[in-house]
């Protein structure tokens, strides 16, 4: 499974990458929505974890752009603060769920199992 992790916190990207690679996933990390779109231009992704609060294009807008290319991909939104309106928009727009930071390893693995 190829997974995209988009978060402006490099430590979270590295944590998610290490965790998911232990579960036989190929992981692409990105620090912004724009960078994520560029990195997956030539690749197919199966699942994406997207921080809502990103500089520039936020996680919900990034998800929308990814959905046009990867409609079968599973999307999970994440945030340390809960911007309720953006969470609701993301869930209404096709995100499978929302993970509130800090989250547990089991939360990440459970999200993948549901997909």
FENUR-V990653 format. One record per backbone hydrogen bond with DSSP energy under -1.0 kcal/mol. NH is the residue of the N-H (numbers start at 0). CO is the residue of the C=O. Records with the same first field share a line. If there is no record, write none. Layout:
BEGIN
NH = CO, CO
END
This chain:
BEGIN
2 = 25
3 = 46
4 = 27
5 = 48
6 = 29
12 = 8
13 = 9
14 = 10
15 = 11
16 = 12
17 = 13
18 = 14
19 = 15
20 = 16
21 = 17
23 = 20
24 = 19
25 = 0
27 = 2
29 = 4
35 = 31
36 = 32
37 = 33
38 = 34
39 = 35
42 = 39
45 = 1
46 = 1
47 = 73
48 = 3
49 = 75
50 = 5
51 = 77
53 = 51
58 = 51
61 = 57
62 = 58
63 = 59
64 = 60
65 = 61
66 = 62
67 = 63
68 = 65
69 = 65
72 = 69
73 = 45
75 = 47
76 = 96
77 = 49
78 = 98
82 = 80
83 = 81
86 = 82
87 = 83
88 = 84
89 = 85
90 = 86
91 = 87
92 = 88
93 = 90
94 = 89
95 = 74
98 = 76
100 = 78
107 = 103
108 = 104
109 = 105
110 = 106
111 = 107
112 = 108
113 = 109
END
